[in-house]
Amino acid sequence: MKSVPQIFGCLVFNDEVMRQKLPKDVFKSLQKTIAEGRDLDISVANVVATAMKDWAIEQGATHYTHWFQPLTGITAEKHDSFISPVAGGRIIMDFSGKELIKGEPDASSFPSGGLRATFEARGYTSWDPTSYAFIKDRTLCIPTVFCSYNGEALDQKTPLLRSMELISEQSLRILKLFGNTSAHRVITTVGAEQEYFLIDKDTYLKRNDLLLTGRTLFGAPSPKGQELEDHYFGTIKPRVSSFMKELDEELWKLGILAKTEHNEAAPAQHELAPIFNSSNKASDHNQLTMEIMKKVAAKHNLVCLLHEKPFEGINGSGKHNNWSLCTDTGLNLFDPGKTPSENAQFLLFLVAVIKAIDEHQDLMRISVASAGNDHRLGGGEAPPAIISIYLGDELTSILEALEHGEEYNETETELMEIGVHVLPNFPKDTTDRNRTSPFAFTGNKFEFRMLGSSQSISEPNTVLNTIVAHELMQFANILEQAPNFNKALKKLIAKTIREHKRIIFNGDGYSKAWEDEAKERGLLNLPSTVDALPHFIEQKNIDLFTQHNIYTESEISSRYEISLETYSKRVRIEALTLIDIIKTSILPAITSYTQKLATTIAATKSVAPNLEMVAENSLLTKFSILNDRIFNEVTKLEETLINEPSFVLENARFYHDDILESMSVLRTYIDDAESNMDSTYWTLPTYTDLIFRV
């Protein structure tokens, strides 16, 4: 059996492989291209392509694909074999630099938000050399960007790469002001903690709502949920442990830094956390992680659910985006050091983030907006929809002192004393953890906790990179022109704290008091995707993205349309699925049970006419009423769906206000029926079946 170091990255065309397979001058040229963001020389591409093909064939690959991330939330690939015909009816295995650099998938069949019509089919994929090629299912996968015939970005990767270049450029301007000339690049790093559910596949296949929508559209609560708090960090069941072991191995082969795994708070819920990587690689790796999770689960007769709220009444699943800034020399710009109050460079980057989040609350909320995430936010350890920053008491006190021009006296690190002499004392962290905070400082990074478990991390990080870079640019513009740098720096930090401290909140984000206080502070409360998305096309946001060449105005418009259309489509699929289950399973079950009750009552009355039969008559009345209510509501839902508006925003509001409300009413009736029906008549798997029988 091979060791972990032996298998790690064995399916990746990484630096070590390139150093072995490429001529020295080509390897150095490629590394310089990647490091400095230069255009790739076609002669270099040809050599790389040949080496990449030879290596892939050695690993058993027969095909290659340009692996890209269209605006569907998942990845896409079109496979071509390496075969090329030669004289005599034979073939050779061939792969050119042109094929490496450029591909041509059909652009009209992917979401474009009006950028491309059906008859305008051409689109292009282009190799991203900053992310390693890898082998998956005997296919060489080449990470690429995806754009239309006219050059508009039709993917998640392109804007992310643009934002990474932007924040690097603006961060370097700040660093130079502090005398740092050794750094040539600043890298945004991300570690995306991935939450998910594992359920039995045979049980899953009996629930069409899970199969078609990813979540349960009905389901009475199990007598036991997560109230005993016994699942979190609990002993991992053998079947799940076997899955996790194989998942680790498959991820390690692909060079994915899978590090931590454990049971999450809800029954059947788990988490995987990787080691930090650059934003671009972290995004690619997270997309691969979600795909591999599903494949490995299937091998164990399990299903991996990545929906944000597959089960009502227990925790949903998120994706905690741990974000930081590091120089190419290894300096973490969010490391406060031993005396953060005296670390002016750290404080300037810190207040840039504070100002960015405050001024662009809407974009932060939009970046995590989806139909699935709307069900999750605001409870069960998921942060509320109101954006705020948690800094902890020490940093908050430092900023308050700076705002008022006061001295801050650093306190000695406190040791944790547990009260048992044999146990070692250890330093106490300067910040607690706030599970209700959307955006929390956690020592040397920020944790953006609002992301949904199924979404790509590219868009939230594109937004985060852009808004922070924008503030750093404004800071650099001021400080570069200042006659006295130290005086201007002190004034700028104090002014920024004073004007943007409203976004800092260290308390309970779930409380009604915070909702009221946030309103008084002037913070946005955008509880749903439909509330949030219109802010995306406000002029200030268009100006921000176009100024920094992250999105063109047409790309912004297209993403706005796609997001609204996707929201409406997902809710429509849910509504149609619920209608289908009600008509084919639930109403027949209630009818059969009602008939049984009526028959039982009639038969008993014939032999015991004076028997009151209170229980049977009560149930018969209850189920007769429920049957009528469900039938009437589902008929109303069907009729409502026929009259959906055509305008995208109006259509999304229709699905949010009318369709989801009707589905919620139906769920109440259905769950009531399930809770009171003979289990031999209720043939659909219950919550107990789904979450406790793995």
HELIX and SHEET records of a PDB file:
HELIX    1   1 VAL A    4  ILE A    7  1                                   4    
HELIX    2   2 ASP A   15  LYS A   21  1                                   7    
HELIX    3   3 LYS A   24  GLU A   36  1                                  13    
HELIX    4   4 ILE A   42  GLU A   58  1                                  17    
HELIX    5   5 GLY A   97  ILE A  101  1                                   5    
HELIX    6   6 LYS A  157  LEU A  177  1                                  21    
HELIX    7   7 LYS A  201  TYR A  204  1                                   4    
HELIX    8   8 ASN A  208  THR A  213  1                                   6    
HELIX    9   9 PRO A  238  LYS A  253  1                                  16    
HELIX   10  10 SER A  279  LYS A  299  1                                  21    
HELIX   11  11 PRO A  340  GLU A  342  5                                   3    
HELIX   12  12 ALA A  344  GLU A  359  1                                  16    
HELIX   13  13 GLN A  361  ILE A  366  1                                   6    
HELIX   14  14 ALA A  371  ARG A  376  1                                   6    
HELIX   15  15 ASP A  393  GLU A  403  1                                  11    
HELIX   16  16 SER A  458  GLU A  480  1                                  23    
HELIX   17  17 PHE A  485  HIS A  500  1                                  16    
HELIX   18  18 LYS A  501  ILE A  503  5                                   3    
HELIX   19  19 LYS A  512  ARG A  521  1                                  10    
HELIX   20  20 THR A  529  ALA A  532  1                                   4    
HELIX   21  21 LEU A  533  ILE A  537  5                                   5    
HELIX   22  22 GLN A  539  GLN A  547  1                                   9    
HELIX   23  23 GLU A  553  ILE A  581  1                                  29    
HELIX   24  24 ILE A  582  ILE A  586  3                                   5    
HELIX   25  25 LEU A  587  VAL A  607  1                                  21    
HELIX   26  26 VAL A  614  ILE A  642  1                                  29    
HELIX   27  27 VAL A  648  PHE A  654  1                                   7    
HELIX   28  28 TYR A  655  ILE A  659  3                                   5    
HELIX   29  29 LEU A  660  ASN A  676  1                                  17    
HELIX   30  30 TYR A  687  PHE A  692  1                                   6    
SHEET    1   A 5 VAL A  12  PHE A  13  0                                        
SHEET    2   A 5 ALA A 133  LYS A 136 -1                                        
SHEET    3   A 5 THR A 139  SER A 148 -1                                        
SHEET    4   A 5 HIS A  63  TRP A  67  1                                        
SHEET    5   A 5 HIS A  79  SER A  81 -1                                        
SHEET    1   B 5 VAL A  12  PHE A  13  0                                        
SHEET    2   B 5 ALA A 133  LYS A 136 -1                                        
SHEET    3   B 5 THR A 139  SER A 148 -1                                        
SHEET    4   B 5 GLY A 123  TRP A 127 -1                                        
SHEET    5   B 5 LYS A 102  GLY A 103 -1                                        
SHEET    1   C 2 ILE A  83  VAL A  86  0                                        
SHEET    2   C 2 ARG A  90  MET A  93 -1                                        
SHEET    1   D 4 ALA A 258  ASN A 263  0                                        
SHEET    2   D 4 GLN A 269  PRO A 274 -1                                        
SHEET    3   D 4 VAL A 186  ASP A 200 -1                                        
SHEET    4   D 4 ASN A 277  SER A 278 -1                                        
SHEET    1   E 4 ALA A 258  ASN A 263  0                                        
SHEET    2   E 4 GLN A 269  PRO A 274 -1                                        
SHEET    3   E 4 VAL A 186  ASP A 200 -1                                        
SHEET    4   E 4 LEU A 302  LEU A 305 -1                                        
SHEET    1   F 7 ALA A 258  ASN A 263  0                                        
SHEET    2   F 7 GLN A 269  PRO A 274 -1                                        
SHEET    3   F 7 VAL A 186  ASP A 200 -1                                        
SHEET    4   F 7 LYS A 319  THR A 327 -1                                        
SHEET    5   F 7 PHE A 446  PHE A 448 -1                                        
SHEET    6   F 7 PHE A 439  PHE A 441 -1                                        
SHEET    7   F 7 ILE A 389  TYR A 390  1                                        
SHEET    1   G 2 LEU A 415  MET A 416  0                                        
SHEET    2   G 2 PHE A 426  PRO A 427 -1                                        
END                                                                             
